[in-house]
Amino acid sequence: MAYSEDHIALAAEYALGTLDAAERAQVETMMAVDMEFTTLVQAWEFRLGPLNQMVGLVEPRPELWERIKAEIARLRAFAESAPPAEPVAVAEAPVIAVHRDPAPPEGSPVAAEALPIEAAPVEAPEPEVAAVAATRSASAAHEIANDDANVVRLSSKVRQLRAVANIMTALAAVLLALVGVQVYRPDLLPQPLRPKPRIQIVEVKVPVAQPSAQFVALLQKDAASPAFILTVDAASKSYTVRRVGAAPEPGKSFELWLVSDKLQKPRSLGVIGGSDFTSRPVLSSYDADTVSRATYAVTVEPEGGSPTGQATGPIVFTGKLIETVPPAR
């Protein structure tokens, strides 16, 4: 069965609990005789019930009650300002009282001429005038009835519009609260209402490292006895020393030195450790030309390296760098 907007609004207001006692009785009567209307009310209760549980109590603004009272006063003043029914004047025949003097003596001239005096009859209003007055009175009563009906219809329409506005405001508040909870606290929502995680595929292009120039020096005493292999990376300015044939002496350490014409004296590059490989990033303070053209020497120093910062022991191994991998073009 198709219901009008008024019936739908009544069902929604009944679910919200905003009807007065008479209207609630009307809805309950309709529910008792119409199962489809009962289903409509239950549908509104199903829609609005969970939303009411998710939203806390909100106190209305103080000016809302003042607006309601002002609207009621305006409608009451409108109803009272309707023109009252015009009273219909009914003409009545006037009664004229005549006072007669005592009868004159017989034979008197006055007695002979005296005539009895009677009240002058007053004519009743014409039928046309009475009909016009009755018509005017009926028209005024009809206008008053129409005004009263308009006031009643206006009040009902205002009440319906206010109910619809309240429902829409409640739904908007609930939706706003739902969106806020989904954004900031989705874990508070039941699983069906939680936002689905979005999977976004991001393509990251990693720049391919270009090979840098590599240099190698064979540190040895002669061609037949290589001791260390020195590898230098031109990009990171770091070196790696690999032990090949040098045998460590007890209580002594091998120390690597950089010897260049651009430097006043040899510079220490650190002690070569006891493991097979020793790496250190200590060439960053030298320019590329000095690193590639320098002579690298190994001395025997006290354990832990030279205590003075200068070479104190004999130079046992030397070598110069050669380029093995050219820089990327």
Number of C-alpha atoms within 10 A of each C-alpha: 5 8 10 9 10 12 16 17 17 22 26 24 24 20 20 17 10 14 18 10 9 9 14 17 12 12 20 17 11 15 17 11 10 11 11 14 21 16 13 18 24 16 15 17 18 12 13 18 13 10 18 14 10 12 14 10 8 6 6 8 8 8 9 10 11 11 11 11 12 12 14 13 12 12 16 12 11 13 17 11 10 14 12 11 15 13 10 11 8 10 11 10 12 11 10 11 8 9 7 8 6 6 9 12 10 9 8 10 10 12 12 11 8 11 8 6 9 9 10 10 10 12 10 10 12 8 8 9 10 15 11 11 16 13 12 16 16 14 14 17 16 13 16 17 13 13 17 16 13 13 16 14 12 13 15 13 13 13 13 17 13 12 19 17 12 15 17 12 12 16 15 12 14 19 14 12 16 19 14 12 15 16 12 9 12 16 13 11 14 8 10 7 12 16 13 8 6 6 6 6 6 6 6 6 6 6 6 6 7 9 14 15 15 18 20 21 20 22 28 21 15 12 8 7 13 18 20 24 18 22 21 24 18 22 13 12 17 15 19 18 23 19 20 16 12 15 10 12 11 8 9 14 21 28 24 25 23 19 20 16 11 8 11 8 13 18 16 20 18 17 21 23 17 12 9 11 15 16 16 14 14 14 19 13 9 10 11 13 8 16 22 17 14 18 19 24 22 28 21 22 21 17 15 15 23 20 11 7 10 14 21 14 16 10 17 16 22 23 21 17 20 15 15 12 13 12 13 9 6
